[in-house]
Amino acid sequence: MVYRFLLPGLAGIILFPDMAFAYVGPGAGLSAIGSLLVLVGAIVLAIIGFVWYPVRRLVLRRRTGAIQPQKEDPPH
């Protein structure tokens, strides 16, 4: 119901923007770009961590039959 009024208004704002009288200096611009790159990198690494390691574990399990626990050195 609300979308009937909200969607055309949002489309009008996106399709017909006004001039923004704003200035982003080089320091703020580089900080914003750096923050965006770090955020994207963190998301990519999180996806890799949640997907790659379980897949790797399954591959190792199929290849060796079972994951062998590593032997620890005896205490000295």
N, CA, C and O atoms as CSV, one atom per row, in Angstrom:
chain,resi,resn,atom,element,x,y,z
A,1,MET,N,N,0.815,-1.184,0.000
A,1,MET,CA,C,0.000,0.000,0.000
A,1,MET,C,C,0.865,1.258,0.000
A,1,MET,O,O,0.677,2.160,-0.816
A,2,VAL,N,N,1.789,1.296,0.903
A,2,VAL,CA,C,2.655,2.462,1.005
A,2,VAL,C,C,3.590,2.531,-0.199
A,2,VAL,O,O,4.014,3.617,-0.596
A,3,TYR,N,N,3.913,1.377,-0.781
A,3,TYR,CA,C,4.842,1.331,-1.905
A,3,TYR,C,C,4.304,2.074,-3.125
A,3,TYR,O,O,5.085,2.544,-3.952
A,4,ARG,N,N,2.990,2.185,-3.248
A,4,ARG,CA,C,2.408,2.911,-4.378
A,4,ARG,C,C,2.864,4.361,-4.401
A,4,ARG,O,O,3.066,4.942,-5.467
A,5,PHE,N,N,3.022,4.933,-3.231
A,5,PHE,CA,C,3.419,6.338,-3.150
A,5,PHE,C,C,4.936,6.480,-2.998
A,5,PHE,O,O,5.521,7.453,-3.473
A,6,LEU,N,N,5.552,5.531,-2.352
A,6,LEU,CA,C,6.976,5.606,-2.070
A,6,LEU,C,C,7.817,5.315,-3.307
A,6,LEU,O,O,8.812,6.002,-3.540
A,7,LEU,N,N,7.452,4.331,-4.094
A,7,LEU,CA,C,8.240,3.920,-5.251
A,7,LEU,C,C,8.319,4.995,-6.334
A,7,LEU,O,O,9.422,5.252,-6.817
A,8,PRO,N,N,7.228,5.639,-6.748
A,8,PRO,CA,C,7.365,6.717,-7.743
A,8,PRO,C,C,8.178,7.897,-7.218
A,8,PRO,O,O,8.928,8.517,-7.972
A,9,GLY,N,N,8.038,8.202,-5.962
A,9,GLY,CA,C,8.828,9.293,-5.389
A,9,GLY,C,C,10.304,8.977,-5.381
A,9,GLY,O,O,11.130,9.834,-5.697
A,10,LEU,N,N,10.641,7.755,-5.022
A,10,LEU,CA,C,12.034,7.324,-5.017
A,10,LEU,C,C,12.592,7.296,-6.438
A,10,LEU,O,O,13.734,7.699,-6.661
A,11,ALA,N,N,11.804,6.829,-7.394
A,11,ALA,CA,C,12.239,6.813,-8.787
A,11,ALA,C,C,12.468,8.239,-9.295
A,11,ALA,O,O,13.418,8.478,-10.040
A,12,GLY,N,N,11.621,9.180,-8.907
A,12,GLY,CA,C,11.801,10.580,-9.299
A,12,GLY,C,C,13.070,11.177,-8.721
A,12,GLY,O,O,13.762,11.942,-9.393
A,13,ILE,N,N,13.375,10.835,-7.492
A,13,ILE,CA,C,14.599,11.342,-6.866
A,13,ILE,C,C,15.829,10.775,-7.564
A,13,ILE,O,O,16.808,11.492,-7.769
A,14,ILE,N,N,15.790,9.503,-7.928
A,14,ILE,CA,C,16.940,8.863,-8.570
A,14,ILE,C,C,17.106,9.353,-10.008
A,14,ILE,O,O,18.229,9.608,-10.444
A,15,LEU,N,N,16.011,9.488,-10.743
A,15,LEU,CA,C,16.105,9.847,-12.160
A,15,LEU,C,C,16.328,11.336,-12.400
A,15,LEU,O,O,16.895,11.707,-13.427
A,16,PHE,N,N,15.900,12.193,-11.485
A,16,PHE,CA,C,16.025,13.634,-11.672
A,16,PHE,C,C,16.718,14.261,-10.457
A,16,PHE,O,O,16.077,14.960,-9.672
A,17,PRO,N,N,18.009,14.017,-10.302
A,17,PRO,CA,C,18.690,14.579,-9.132
A,17,PRO,C,C,18.956,16.076,-9.313
A,17,PRO,O,O,19.118,16.550,-10.438
A,18,ASP,N,N,19.000,16.797,-8.232
A,18,ASP,CA,C,19.364,18.213,-8.247
A,18,ASP,C,C,20.863,18.331,-8.033
A,18,ASP,O,O,21.538,17.369,-7.667
A,19,MET,N,N,21.360,19.523,-8.267
A,19,MET,CA,C,22.776,19.784,-8.072
A,19,MET,C,C,23.076,19.760,-6.572
A,19,MET,O,O,22.382,20.393,-5.777
A,20,ALA,N,N,24.108,19.029,-6.207
A,20,ALA,CA,C,24.528,18.986,-4.815
A,20,ALA,C,C,25.684,19.956,-4.652
A,20,ALA,O,O,26.744,19.768,-5.250
A,21,PHE,N,N,25.491,20.978,-3.859
A,21,PHE,CA,C,26.549,21.953,-3.617
A,21,PHE,C,C,27.372,21.483,-2.424
A,21,PHE,O,O,27.241,21.985,-1.308
A,22,ALA,N,N,28.216,20.512,-2.699
A,22,ALA,CA,C,29.040,19.939,-1.644
A,22,ALA,C,C,30.425,19.690,-2.205
A,22,ALA,O,O,30.598,19.499,-3.409
A,23,TYR,N,N,31.403,19.693,-1.326
A,23,TYR,CA,C,32.778,19.436,-1.736
A,23,TYR,C,C,33.352,18.373,-0.820
A,23,TYR,O,O,33.282,18.481,0.405
A,24,VAL,N,N,33.913,17.357,-1.422
A,24,VAL,CA,C,34.603,16.326,-0.659
A,24,VAL,C,C,36.084,16.502,-0.964
A,24,VAL,O,O,36.527,16.302,-2.096
A,25,GLY,N,N,36.834,16.873,0.048
A,25,GLY,CA,C,38.260,17.096,-0.139
A,25,GLY,C,C,39.001,15.797,-0.391
A,25,GLY,O,O,38.446,14.710,-0.228
A,26,PRO,N,N,40.263,15.915,-0.791
A,26,PRO,CA,C,41.019,14.702,-1.104
A,26,PRO,C,C,41.228,13.794,0.105
A,26,PRO,O,O,41.238,12.572,-0.040
A,27,GLY,N,N,41.392,14.360,1.271
A,27,GLY,CA,C,41.582,13.535,2.469
A,27,GLY,C,C,40.341,12.730,2.804
A,27,GLY,O,O,40.426,11.534,3.085
A,28,ALA,N,N,39.191,13.382,2.773
A,28,ALA,CA,C,37.938,12.686,3.075
A,28,ALA,C,C,37.602,11.684,1.979
A,28,ALA,O,O,37.086,10.603,2.264
A,29,GLY,N,N,37.890,12.032,0.723
A,29,GLY,CA,C,37.609,11.120,-0.385
A,29,GLY,C,C,38.461,9.867,-0.306
A,29,GLY,O,O,37.957,8.761,-0.495
A,30,LEU,N,N,39.758,10.030,-0.026
A,30,LEU,CA,C,40.633,8.867,0.096
A,30,LEU,C,C,40.257,8.012,1.303
A,30,LEU,O,O,40.342,6.785,1.249
A,31,SER,N,N,39.844,8.653,2.384
A,31,SER,CA,C,39.402,7.893,3.559
A,31,SER,C,C,38.145,7.092,3.249
A,31,SER,O,O,38.016,5.943,3.671
A,32,ALA,N,N,37.223,7.694,2.514
A,32,ALA,CA,C,35.989,6.993,2.160
A,32,ALA,C,C,36.285,5.820,1.221
A,32,ALA,O,O,35.724,4.736,1.381
A,33,ILE,N,N,37.164,6.040,0.246
A,33,ILE,CA,C,37.519,4.958,-0.682
A,33,ILE,C,C,38.237,3.837,0.062
A,33,ILE,O,O,37.963,2.659,-0.166
A,34,GLY,N,N,39.159,4.209,0.956
A,34,GLY,CA,C,39.877,3.201,1.741
A,34,GLY,C,C,38.945,2.401,2.625
A,34,GLY,O,O,39.073,1.182,2.730
A,35,SER,N,N,38.006,3.083,3.263
A,35,SER,CA,C,37.042,2.383,4.116
A,35,SER,C,C,36.167,1.440,3.304
A,35,SER,O,O,35.861,0.335,3.752
A,36,LEU,N,N,35.767,1.867,2.119
A,36,LEU,CA,C,34.949,1.014,1.263
A,36,LEU,C,C,35.732,-0.225,0.824
A,36,LEU,O,O,35.190,-1.330,0.817
A,37,LEU,N,N,37.000,-0.044,0.459
A,37,LEU,CA,C,37.820,-1.187,0.053
A,37,LEU,C,C,38.022,-2.168,1.200
A,37,LEU,O,O,37.986,-3.381,0.995
A,38,VAL,N,N,38.234,-1.649,2.404
A,38,VAL,CA,C,38.407,-2.524,3.570
A,38,VAL,C,C,37.115,-3.279,3.857
A,38,VAL,O,O,37.153,-4.466,4.183
A,39,LEU,N,N,35.982,-2.613,3.741
A,39,LEU,CA,C,34.701,-3.272,3.981
A,39,LEU,C,C,34.453,-4.386,2.969
A,39,LEU,O,O,34.030,-5.482,3.337
A,40,VAL,N,N,34.717,-4.105,1.697
A,40,VAL,CA,C,34.533,-5.125,0.660
A,40,VAL,C,C,35.499,-6.290,0.887
A,40,VAL,O,O,35.114,-7.451,0.754
A,41,GLY,N,N,36.754,-5.979,1.229
A,41,GLY,CA,C,37.737,-7.027,1.498
A,41,GLY,C,C,37.344,-7.893,2.677
A,41,GLY,O,O,37.513,-9.112,2.636
A,42,ALA,N,N,36.817,-7.275,3.735
A,42,ALA,CA,C,36.388,-8.043,4.906
A,42,ALA,C,C,35.220,-8.966,4.561
A,42,ALA,O,O,35.167,-10.104,5.026
A,43,ILE,N,N,34.297,-8.481,3.755
A,43,ILE,CA,C,33.163,-9.311,3.362
A,43,ILE,C,C,33.633,-10.483,2.502
A,43,ILE,O,O,33.169,-11.610,2.679
A,44,VAL,N,N,34.556,-10.219,1.569
A,44,VAL,CA,C,35.073,-11.288,0.713
A,44,VAL,C,C,35.813,-12.329,1.543
A,44,VAL,O,O,35.624,-13.529,1.344
A,45,LEU,N,N,36.650,-11.882,2.470
A,45,LEU,CA,C,37.381,-12.833,3.313
A,45,LEU,C,C,36.442,-13.627,4.225
A,45,LEU,O,O,36.686,-14.804,4.490
A,46,ALA,N,N,35.379,-12.996,4.702
A,46,ALA,CA,C,34.410,-13.719,5.527
A,46,ALA,C,C,33.710,-14.802,4.707
A,46,ALA,O,O,33.508,-15.918,5.188
A,47,ILE,N,N,33.348,-14.477,3.490
A,47,ILE,CA,C,32.709,-15.476,2.631
A,47,ILE,C,C,33.670,-16.616,2.341
A,47,ILE,O,O,33.285,-17.785,2.385
A,48,ILE,N,N,34.925,-16.278,2.043
A,48,ILE,CA,C,35.924,-17.315,1.793
A,48,ILE,C,C,36.104,-18.183,3.032
A,48,ILE,O,O,36.201,-19.405,2.922
A,49,GLY,N,N,36.149,-17.566,4.200
A,49,GLY,CA,C,36.328,-18.326,5.438
A,49,GLY,C,C,35.175,-19.261,5.723
A,49,GLY,O,O,35.382,-20.391,6.166
A,50,PHE,N,N,33.956,-18.797,5.471
A,50,PHE,CA,C,32.797,-19.631,5.764
A,50,PHE,C,C,32.547,-20.698,4.712
A,50,PHE,O,O,31.877,-21.693,4.988
A,51,VAL,N,N,33.070,-20.507,3.518
A,51,VAL,CA,C,32.833,-21.468,2.441
A,51,VAL,C,C,34.048,-22.355,2.217
A,51,VAL,O,O,33.903,-23.574,2.123
A,52,TRP,N,N,35.231,-21.781,2.129
A,52,TRP,CA,C,36.411,-22.530,1.728
A,52,TRP,C,C,36.828,-23.573,2.758
A,52,TRP,O,O,37.095,-24.715,2.385
A,53,TYR,N,N,36.892,-23.224,4.029
A,53,TYR,CA,C,37.406,-24.163,5.015
A,53,TYR,C,C,36.524,-25.393,5.212
A,53,TYR,O,O,37.073,-26.489,5.325
A,54,PRO,N,N,35.216,-25.290,5.260
A,54,PRO,CA,C,34.414,-26.525,5.311
A,54,PRO,C,C,34.551,-27.372,4.040
A,54,PRO,O,O,34.567,-28.600,4.112
A,55,VAL,N,N,34.651,-26.716,2.879
A,55,VAL,CA,C,34.838,-27.468,1.644
A,55,VAL,C,C,36.191,-28.169,1.671
A,55,VAL,O,O,36.290,-29.336,1.293
A,56,ARG,N,N,37.217,-27.479,2.107
A,56,ARG,CA,C,38.554,-28.072,2.199
A,56,ARG,C,C,38.552,-29.258,3.152
A,56,ARG,O,O,39.198,-30.273,2.891
A,57,ARG,N,N,37.838,-29.132,4.237
A,57,ARG,CA,C,37.756,-30.219,5.212
A,57,ARG,C,C,37.074,-31.446,4.602
A,57,ARG,O,O,37.509,-32.577,4.820
A,58,LEU,N,N,36.011,-31.218,3.844
A,58,LEU,CA,C,35.334,-32.336,3.174
A,58,LEU,C,C,36.238,-32.994,2.147
A,58,LEU,O,O,36.253,-34.219,2.029
A,59,VAL,N,N,36.992,-32.197,1.403
A,59,VAL,CA,C,37.895,-32.757,0.399
A,59,VAL,C,C,38.971,-33.594,1.073
A,59,VAL,O,O,39.283,-34.692,0.610
A,60,LEU,N,N,39.540,-33.091,2.157
A,60,LEU,CA,C,40.557,-33.856,2.877
A,60,LEU,C,C,39.978,-35.143,3.461
A,60,LEU,O,O,40.639,-36.181,3.469
A,61,ARG,N,N,38.766,-35.070,3.937
A,61,ARG,CA,C,38.130,-36.249,4.521
A,61,ARG,C,C,37.901,-37.313,3.460
A,61,ARG,O,O,38.095,-38.501,3.719
A,62,ARG,N,N,37.492,-36.899,2.275
A,62,ARG,CA,C,37.275,-37.864,1.196
A,62,ARG,C,C,38.588,-38.428,0.680
A,62,ARG,O,O,38.663,-39.601,0.317
A,63,ARG,N,N,39.623,-37.597,0.646
A,63,ARG,CA,C,40.901,-38.033,0.103
A,63,ARG,C,C,41.621,-38.997,1.055
A,63,ARG,O,O,42.174,-40.001,0.607
A,64,THR,N,N,41.621,-38.705,2.346
A,64,THR,CA,C,42.373,-39.527,3.307
A,64,THR,C,C,41.493,-40.494,4.069
A,64,THR,O,O,42.007,-41.380,4.753
A,65,GLY,N,N,40.205,-40.353,3.974
A,65,GLY,CA,C,39.311,-41.222,4.722
A,65,GLY,C,C,38.851,-40.559,6.012
A,65,GLY,O,O,37.683,-40.663,6.389
A,66,ALA,N,N,39.746,-39.896,6.670
A,66,ALA,CA,C,39.420,-39.149,7.891
A,66,ALA,C,C,40.566,-38.190,8.165
A,66,ALA,O,O,41.705,-38.431,7.767
A,67,ILE,N,N,40.256,-37.134,8.828
A,67,ILE,CA,C,41.295,-36.167,9.187
A,67,ILE,C,C,42.050,-36.707,10.390
A,67,ILE,O,O,41.458,-36.991,11.431
A,68,GLN,N,N,43.339,-36.845,10.243
A,68,GLN,CA,C,44.171,-37.362,11.319
A,68,GLN,C,C,44.545,-36.227,12.260
A,68,GLN,O,O,45.007,-35.180,11.806
A,69,PRO,N,N,44.353,-36.413,13.563
A,69,PRO,CA,C,44.786,-35.364,14.489
A,69,PRO,C,C,46.300,-35.291,14.498
A,69,PRO,O,O,46.973,-36.317,14.404
A,70,GLN,N,N,46.841,-34.088,14.609
A,70,GLN,CA,C,48.286,-33.922,14.635
A,70,GLN,C,C,48.829,-34.344,15.988
A,70,GLN,O,O,48.226,-34.087,17.030
A,71,LYS,N,N,49.970,-34.990,15.949
A,71,LYS,CA,C,50.590,-35.434,17.196
A,71,LYS,C,C,51.307,-34.258,17.825
A,71,LYS,O,O,51.990,-33.489,17.148
A,72,GLU,N,N,51.144,-34.134,19.114
A,72,GLU,CA,C,51.801,-33.061,19.839
A,72,GLU,C,C,53.136,-33.545,20.376
A,72,GLU,O,O,53.321,-34.732,20.644
A,73,ASP,N,N,54.058,-32.615,20.529
A,73,ASP,CA,C,55.342,-32.950,21.129
A,73,ASP,C,C,55.147,-33.220,22.611
A,73,ASP,O,O,54.343,-32.547,23.255
A,74,PRO,N,N,55.867,-34.195,23.169
A,74,PRO,CA,C,55.739,-34.434,24.596
A,74,PRO,C,C,56.323,-33.262,25.377
A,74,PRO,O,O,57.272,-32.624,24.919
A,75,PRO,N,N,55.773,-32.977,26.535
A,75,PRO,CA,C,56.303,-31.853,27.341
A,75,PRO,C,C,57.709,-32.163,27.819
A,75,PRO,O,O,58.040,-33.316,28.096
A,76,HIS,N,N,58.522,-31.144,27.912
A,76,HIS,CA,C,59.913,-31.316,28.334
A,76,HIS,C,C,60.083,-30.989,29.778
A,76,HIS,O,O,61.192,-31.079,30.305
